Amino acid sequence: MTIAIAVAAANTSTGNQDFTTTDMGGATPKGVIFLYSRSPADGTITADSGASFGAADGTNQWACANYIKDDLSDTLNDVGVSDKCLFALLNATTTHSEAAFVSFIANGVRVNWTTATTDGWLVTAILFSGAAVSFAAGKVNAQDGTAVNVGFEPDIVLFAGSGRSLGRDTSLGSRGRIGFGGNAWPGGNRKGAFGSRWSWTPTRQRVSWLSGGVSQTAMALFDPFLGVSVIADRTATGFAVDSFLGATSAEWGYVAFKANSGTCGCLQLTAATGDQTVTGLGFEPELILLFGGETVTNDAAEFTGSNAFAAATALKTGGFATCSQNGGGVDKSTAFEDKVRILAPGGTENCRFTVSDIFDGGFTLNFTDAPNGAWQMPYIAFGPTGGGGGGSVPARVQAWITD
């Protein structure tokens, strides 16, 4: 199994672009997740808030994005969805940039920009390869009882959506609400979930964890409009949607992973510089996904005003952060590589840290700028079973939670 991260500026002209990295060791990926925001350079904070998620598995692709005008009231805050894998809004309902999946190639992925701009915003591509990991991307209708067949029993299911169909669509005056969340199963009797809403009104986040109960009761994640949605459970060939509240006519994009087992956890951060460490994973992670913000209470929906999505391997980190303050207050974006940055609701950097060490059993975050409080930070750690890395051992998803 090989997982790697490529970070590059989007092309400023239409046509093909390759996102590649030699960290793949010559392997050809089978899946990709794209993270895309409104910053042309590492750490540059730009006006307007914009978040974009996309994915492709060689057959299916999707993307969703929002746009929130800086320092304005409920006048320019919009969402868009695409049947391509990279997509961003420029303003109102105008497409900023859009690219379709072309092919997986050695060391990366090729896309075709059908709409390009001169901005050259940073793109983070998370690349998955190897027989030990299964990957599927697709769309699910937000209806009770919907069963999704991906051909394997997933350990992690990630969702993103805007409350509308994932064709080619934008919506003016929607308060820029898109939702992102995930469910995970470690096997046995525990499961976890997390969710975030990027929106014109202050961003909301939720992290949840249940212990006990063989039945694995349904877990919640965030709907972009009403807050809480539910996935029923995984099946031998996929997963079942119980209810996406308030969005019965919409679609959600999903990404499903398969390894040996899986869960998501929350690292309890302290308001201090220096190392903050997760241990006890039982393997050396190849990929860590971090979902930053200012959530302080486990299993509670909180208005936080900030969101971040970071991906890290031992060799590379990429992602973006946004903030939205009290609707029409301060709305900013930044993208980053190698050092994770989380924005405060007021538009400045709240904290800064690196994934300074990934080791057999866990990982360490090193904060050069401390969080402004004791936050819950959801994360997913993905890697081989026991004894460190190496593509010859089975893949595994694990996590650790500190209350």
C-alpha positions in Angstrom: 0.0 0.0 0.0 1.3 3.5 -0.9 -0.5 6.7 0.0 1.0 10.0 -0.9 0.2 13.7 -1.1 0.8 16.1 -4.0 0.4 19.8 -3.7 0.6 22.1 -6.7 -0.9 25.3 -8.1 -3.8 24.8 -10.4 -3.0 25.5 -14.1 -3.9 28.9 -15.4 -5.1 27.7 -18.7 -7.4 25.0 -19.9 -6.2 21.5 -20.8 -4.5 18.6 -19.0 -2.6 18.9 -15.7 -0.8 16.1 -13.8 -0.7 16.1 -10.0 2.2 13.8 -9.3 4.8 13.0 -6.6 7.8 10.7 -6.5 6.6 9.7 -3.0 4.3 7.3 -4.9 7.4 5.3 -5.8 6.2 4.8 -9.4 2.9 3.3 -8.4 -0.4 4.1 -10.2 -3.2 5.2 -7.9 -6.6 3.7 -7.7 -8.3 6.7 -6.0 -7.9 10.4 -5.2 -9.4 13.0 -2.9 -8.9 16.7 -3.8 -8.9 19.6 -1.3 -9.1 23.0 -2.9 -9.5 26.6 -1.6 -8.9 30.2 -2.4 -5.2 30.7 -1.7 -2.4 30.9 -4.3 0.5 30.2 -2.0 1.3 28.4 1.3 -0.1 30.3 4.2 -1.4 33.2 2.2 -4.7 34.4 3.8 -7.1 35.7 1.1 -10.4 37.5 1.2 -13.6 35.4 0.9 -14.1 32.0 2.3 -14.2 29.0 0.0 -14.0 25.3 0.6 -14.0 22.6 -2.0 -14.0 18.8 -1.8 -13.8 16.3 -4.7 -13.0 12.7 -5.4 -12.5 10.2 -8.2 -12.0 6.4 -8.4 -11.4 5.9 -12.1 -15.1 5.5 -12.9 -17.0 7.9 -10.7 -16.2 11.5 -9.8 -17.9 14.4 -7.9 -17.1 17.8 -6.3 -18.9 20.4 -4.2 -17.8 23.9 -3.2 -19.0 27.0 -1.4 -18.3 30.7 -1.7 -18.8 33.3 1.1 -18.1 37.0 0.3 -15.8 38.6 2.9 -17.4 41.3 5.1 -20.8 41.3 3.6 -24.2 40.2 4.9 -26.4 37.5 3.3 -25.9 38.7 -0.3 -23.1 36.7 -1.8 -22.8 33.3 -0.2 -23.4 30.4 -2.5 -22.9 26.7 -3.1 -22.1 24.7 -6.2 -21.9 21.0 -7.2 -20.2 19.4 -10.1 -20.0 16.0 -11.9 -16.2 16.7 -12.2 -13.6 16.1 -9.5 -12.2 19.7 -9.1 -14.5 22.7 -8.8 -14.5 26.1 -7.2 -16.8 29.2 -7.3 -15.5 32.7 -8.1 -18.4 34.7 -6.8 -22.2 34.4 -6.6 -23.0 31.6 -9.1 -20.0 32.0 -11.3 -17.6 29.0 -11.8 -14.1 30.0 -10.9 -12.4 26.7 -12.1 -13.4 23.2 -12.9 -11.6 20.1 -14.0 -12.6 16.5 -14.9 -10.7 13.3 -14.1 -8.8 11.9 -17.1 -6.8 9.0 -15.9 -4.5 7.7 -13.1 -0.9 7.7 -14.2 2.4 6.6 -12.6 2.9 8.6 -9.5 -0.3 10.5 -9.7 -3.5 11.6 -11.5 -4.3 13.6 -14.7 -7.2 16.0 -14.9 -8.5 18.3 -17.6 -9.3 21.9 -16.8 -12.4 22.9 -18.7 -12.6 26.2 -16.9 -9.3 27.9 -15.7 -8.4 31.2 -14.3 -5.2 33.2 -13.7 -5.3 32.7 -9.9 -3.5 29.4 -9.6 -4.9 28.4 -6.3 -3.2 25.5 -4.5 -4.6 22.0 -4.9 -4.0 19.1 -2.5 -4.3 15.6 -4.1 -4.4 12.6 -1.7 -3.4 9.5 -3.7 -4.2 5.9 -2.8 -2.6 2.8 -4.4 -1.9 -0.9 -3.7 -3.8 -4.1 -3.5 -4.1 -3.8 0.3 -6.5 -0.8 0.2 -9.9 -0.6 -1.4 -11.3 2.8 -2.5 -14.6 3.8 -4.0 -16.1 7.2 -4.8 -19.7 7.9 -5.8 -23.0 9.6 -5.1 -25.8 8.6 -2.8 -29.4 10.0 -2.9 -30.3 11.4 0.5 -33.3 9.2 1.1 -34.2 6.9 4.0 -33.0 3.3 3.6 -30.8 3.9 0.6 -28.2 1.0 0.3 -24.9 1.7 -1.4 -22.9 -1.1 -3.0 -19.2 -0.4 -3.3 -18.1 -4.1 -3.5 -16.5 -4.3 -0.1 -17.2 -3.7 3.6 -15.8 -0.2 4.4 -14.0 0.9 7.5 -14.3 4.6 6.7 -17.1 6.5 4.8 -16.6 10.2 4.2 -19.4 12.4 2.9 -19.6 15.9 1.4 -22.7 17.7 0.0 -24.6 20.9 -0.3 -28.2 19.8 -0.1 -28.6 19.6 -3.8 -28.0 17.1 -6.6 -24.4 16.5 -7.6 -24.9 17.3 -11.3 -23.9 20.7 -12.5 -25.7 23.3 -10.3 -25.1 26.4 -8.3 -27.4 28.3 -5.8 -27.4 32.0 -4.9 -28.2 33.1 -1.4 -28.0 29.7 0.2 -25.7 31.0 3.0 -22.9 29.0 1.5 -23.7 25.9 3.4 -21.9 22.7 2.6 -21.6 19.7 4.9 -18.7 17.3 5.5 -18.6 14.3 7.8 -17.7 10.7 8.2 -18.4 7.5 10.0 -15.9 4.8 11.0 -16.0 1.4 12.5 -13.1 -0.2 14.4 -14.8 -3.6 14.3 -16.5 -5.1 17.4 -18.6 -2.8 19.4 -17.5 0.8 18.9 -17.9 3.4 16.2 -17.2 7.1 15.8 -18.4 10.0 13.7 -17.6 13.6 13.1 -19.1 16.4 11.0 -18.5 20.0 10.0 -20.6 22.6 8.2 -18.9 25.4 6.2 -21.4 28.2 6.1 -22.1 31.9 6.1 -23.5 31.6 9.6 -20.7 30.6 12.1 -19.3 27.2 11.2 -20.6 24.3 13.1 -18.7 21.1 14.1 -19.7 17.9 15.8 -17.6 14.9 17.0 -19.1 11.8 18.5 -18.0 8.5 20.0 -19.9 5.6 21.3 -18.6 2.6 23.3 -20.4 -0.7 23.9 -23.4 -2.2 22.2 -22.8 -4.9 19.6 -25.6 -3.5 17.4 -23.5 -0.4 16.6 -26.3 2.1 16.7 -26.5 4.7 14.0 -24.1 7.7 14.2 -24.7 11.3 13.3 -22.8 13.6 10.9 -23.6 17.1 9.6 -26.2 18.0 7.1 -25.5 21.4 5.6 -29.0 22.7 6.5 -30.5 21.1 9.6 -27.3 20.0 11.3 -27.6 16.3 12.0 -27.8 13.4 9.5 -27.5 9.7 10.1 -25.9 6.7 8.4 -27.4 3.5 9.5 -24.4 1.1 9.3 -22.0 -0.6 6.9 -22.9 -3.8 5.1 -20.8 -6.6 3.6 -20.8 -4.8 0.3 -21.1 -1.1 1.3 -23.2 0.9 3.7 -26.8 2.0 4.3 -28.1 5.5 4.7 -30.8 5.8 7.4 -31.7 9.5 7.0 -30.2 12.6 5.6 -32.5 15.0 7.4 -34.0 17.9 5.4 -32.3 16.9 2.2 -34.5 14.2 0.7 -34.1 15.4 -2.8 -30.3 16.0 -2.7 -27.3 13.9 -3.3 -24.1 13.5 -1.2 -20.7 12.5 -2.6 -19.0 9.8 -0.7 -15.6 8.2 -0.4 -15.3 4.7 1.1 -12.1 3.0 2.3 -11.4 -0.6 3.2 -8.5 -2.0 5.2 -8.6 -4.4 8.1 -10.6 -2.3 10.6 -11.4 1.3 11.2 -12.4 4.1 13.4 -12.1 7.8 13.8 -11.0 9.5 17.0 -10.5 12.8 18.7 -7.3 14.2 20.1 -7.9 16.4 23.1 -5.7 19.4 22.5 -4.3 21.7 25.1 -3.7 25.4 24.8 0.1 25.1 24.7 3.0 25.1 22.3 5.1 22.0 21.8 4.3 18.4 21.2 0.8 16.8 21.5 1.0 13.1 20.7 -1.3 10.2 19.9 -0.1 6.7 20.9 -1.5 3.2 21.0 -2.4 2.7 17.3 -0.6 -0.6 16.9 0.8 0.4 13.5 2.7 3.2 11.8 0.3 5.4 9.9 0.8 6.1 6.2 -1.9 8.8 6.2 -3.4 11.1 8.8 -6.5 13.2 8.1 -7.0 16.0 10.6 -10.2 18.1 11.0 -9.4 21.3 12.8 -11.5 24.0 14.3 -12.5 25.2 17.8 -14.9 22.4 18.9 -14.4 21.9 22.7 -17.2 19.4 23.6 -17.4 15.8 22.4 -20.8 14.8 21.1 -22.1 18.4 20.8 -22.8 20.7 17.8 -20.9 23.9 18.3 -20.7 27.2 16.5 -16.9 27.6 16.0 -16.3 30.1 13.2 -13.4 28.1 11.8 -12.7 24.9 9.9 -9.7 23.1 8.5 -9.0 19.9 6.6 -5.4 18.7 6.6 -3.9 15.5 5.2 -0.4 14.4 6.2 2.1 11.6 5.4 5.6 11.2 6.8 6.8 13.2 3.7 4.1 15.8 2.9 1.2 17.8 4.4 -1.5 19.7 2.5 -4.9 21.2 3.0 -6.8 24.4 3.6 -8.6 26.4 6.3 -11.5 28.9 6.3 -13.3 31.1 8.8 -16.7 32.8 8.9 -17.6 35.1 11.7 -21.2 35.7 12.7 -22.5 36.0 9.2 -21.0 38.8 7.1 -18.3 39.5 9.6 -14.9 38.2 8.5 -14.7 35.5 5.9 -11.2 34.3 4.8 -9.4 31.3 3.3 -5.9 29.9 3.3 -4.2 26.9 1.8 -1.1 25.2 3.2 1.6 22.6 2.7 3.9 21.1 5.3 2.6 23.3 8.2 -1.1 23.1 9.1 -2.7 26.5 9.8 -6.1 27.1 11.5 -7.8 30.5 11.1 -9.5 32.3 14.0 -13.0 33.7 13.4 -11.5 37.1 13.0 -9.4 36.1 10.0 -6.0 35.8 11.5 -4.0 32.6 12.2 -5.3 31.0 15.4 -2.6 28.3 15.6 0.1 26.6 13.5 1.5 23.1 13.8 3.4 20.4 11.9 2.9 16.6 11.9 6.4 16.4 13.3 6.7 12.6 13.7 4.9 9.5 12.5 6.1 6.4 14.3 5.1 2.8 15.0 2.1 3.3 17.2 1.1 6.9 16.6 2.0 10.4 15.6 3.0 13.8 17.1 1.8 17.3 16.3 4.2 20.1 17.2 2.5 23.4 17.8 4.6 26.5 17.1 1.6 28.6 17.8 -0.7 27.3 20.5 -4.5 26.7 20.1 -6.5 29.3 22.0 -8.3 26.6 24.0 -8.8 23.0 24.7 -10.1 21.7 21.4 -11.3 18.4 20.2 -9.6 17.5 17.0 -11.1 14.6 15.0 -8.6 12.5 13.0 -8.3 9.4 10.9 -5.0 7.4 10.9 -4.6 5.0 8.0 -1.8 2.4 7.7 -0.5 -1.1 7.7 -1.0 -3.6 10.6 1.8 -3.6 13.2 5.5 -3.1 13.0 5.6 0.0 10.8 5.1 0.6 7.1 5.5 -1.6 4.1 3.2 -2.5 1.3 3.5 -6.3 2.0 1.4 -6.2 5.2 -2.4 -5.8 5.2 -3.7 -2.2 5.5 -5.4 -1.1 8.6 -7.3 1.9 9.9 -7.1 2.7 13.6 -7.5 5.7 15.9 -7.2 6.7 19.5 -9.5 8.9 21.5 -8.6 10.9 24.6 -11.5 12.4 26.5 
